[in-house]
Amino acid sequence: MDERDFTLAETYDADEAFVTGTFGGVTPVAMIDGRRTGVTVPATSPGCPYAGVATKVRNGTSG
């Protein structure tokens, strides 16, 4: 996981993206400017390849 500033152009090649907030928790982003990210199923779904990252963020763990 990489936490840093980024450009909009960099998001177009992202394997995954998510937003966080107090109310919404960790929410996967499926599209940016009409372009699909790597997320095709909800991060809470067992079939989501990124469910582990969302869980780590929620739990405050890394690695």
N, C-alpha and C positions, 0 to 999 in steps of 0.2 A: 504494500500500500504506500502511496506517495502523496503526501500532503504538502501542496505548494500552490502558488499562483500559476495559472495556465491561460493560454489563448483560446479563443473560440475554435480556431482552426485545429488545435490539438485535440479538441473533444471529438472531432469527426472520426478519428482513428481509435477512439477509446474502446477497449474490450468491455468496459463496464463504467457506469457512472451512477452516483446516488447523491441525494440531498439529505441533509439532516436538519432536525429542528426539535424543539421541545414537544410540540403537539404531534407532529408526524413521525417522530422517531427516525428510522433509516428507511428512505423510500427510493427504490431503484428508478432510474431514468431510462425509458425505453427509446425515446427519440429526442434528438437535438436538431433544431432547424429542419425538421422533416426527414432527418437521416437517422436510421436505426442504429442503436448501440448494440453491444453484445447481449443485452438482457432481452430475452424473449419470453420468459415466464416470471411470475412474481418471485422475489428473493426469498419469500417464505416457503415456496414450493420445494419439495424434495428434489425435483428435477432441475432446479436452477443451479448452474455451475458456480454461481457467485454467492450462494446462500451462506457459505462459510465466512466470507468477508463481512457481509451484513451482520452476521451473528457476532463476530469479533468486535465490530464497531459498537454494537449495542451493549456488549458485555465489558467494553473497555480493555480488551486484551489485544495482543499482537502476535505475529509469528505464524 
